[in-house]
Amino acid sequence: MARRRIIAGNWKMNMTPSQAKELCATLKDLVANDAVDVVYCVPAIDITTVVEAVAGTNVKVGAENFYIEDKGAFTGEISAPMLKEAGVEYVIMGHSERRDIFGEDDILINAKVKKAFAAGLKPILCCGESLAVRKAGTYVDWVKRQITWDLYGVTADQVKELVIAYEPIWAIGTGETATADQAQEVCKMIRETIADLYDAATAEAVRIQYGGSMNAGNAAELLSKDDIDGGLIGGAALKPDFGQIVNA
């Protein structure tokens, strides 16, 4: 089956609301490709502004994080139902920065996957290895274990709707990029893991992004690989270059 390409921008902690509105205007015509799912994953403070700015376009809005409870005494947090009502369709979880800086483990990430689906949001589930794990040669087992834990108790029908983003940590924001063959190797392994956990149809349906310094120069080669269905873009998502990636 032909999987629909998905290019998502992870803005991280960038863009005030006014800057977000300006960026949406800059990118509007550059990302106008109805053959590709385009998602802006933006800081919570920008969500309302961006939802309004992309209304009537092909762009969907995603969030960068949320907490697993619907409401309550969780100062500073934001819930999945809040995101849903604000117009969010996708939400990132398991990003290496959330794992490493904020100590989020696979038990919490698994709960986030389930809560996102319960709220009607589509997860963009990140996985990937550090440079030390890559050099040790244990990266396949590492990523396989992340996927297995993060999807525990998630149904096949749900897995068909989520997006998995493979992000080698050593290639995020470093200027280093996994070669297209290195990226394909792990993305293929992720699809095989889904087939083992579920079935071939589920593995064929799930969309897998590459998320490690994809840019306008290397996007076409990466996206030409059989098991790479899109990109989770960091720094380049804040520039007109993002349009070139969408259309690569």
Buried (B, 14 or more C-beta within 10 A) or exposed (E): EEEEBBBBBBBBEBBEBEBBBEBBEBBBEBBBBEEBBBBBBBBBEBBBBBBEBBEEBBBBBBBBBBBBBEEEEEEEBBBBBBBBEBBBBBBBBBBBBBBEEEEBEBEBBBBBBBBBBEBEBBBBBBBBBBBEBBEEEEBBEBBBBBBBBBBBEBEBEBBBEBBBBBBBBBBBEEEEBBEBEBBBBBBBBBBBBBBEBBEEEBBEBBBBBBBBBBBBEBBEBBBEBEBBBBBBBBBBBBBEBBBBBBBB
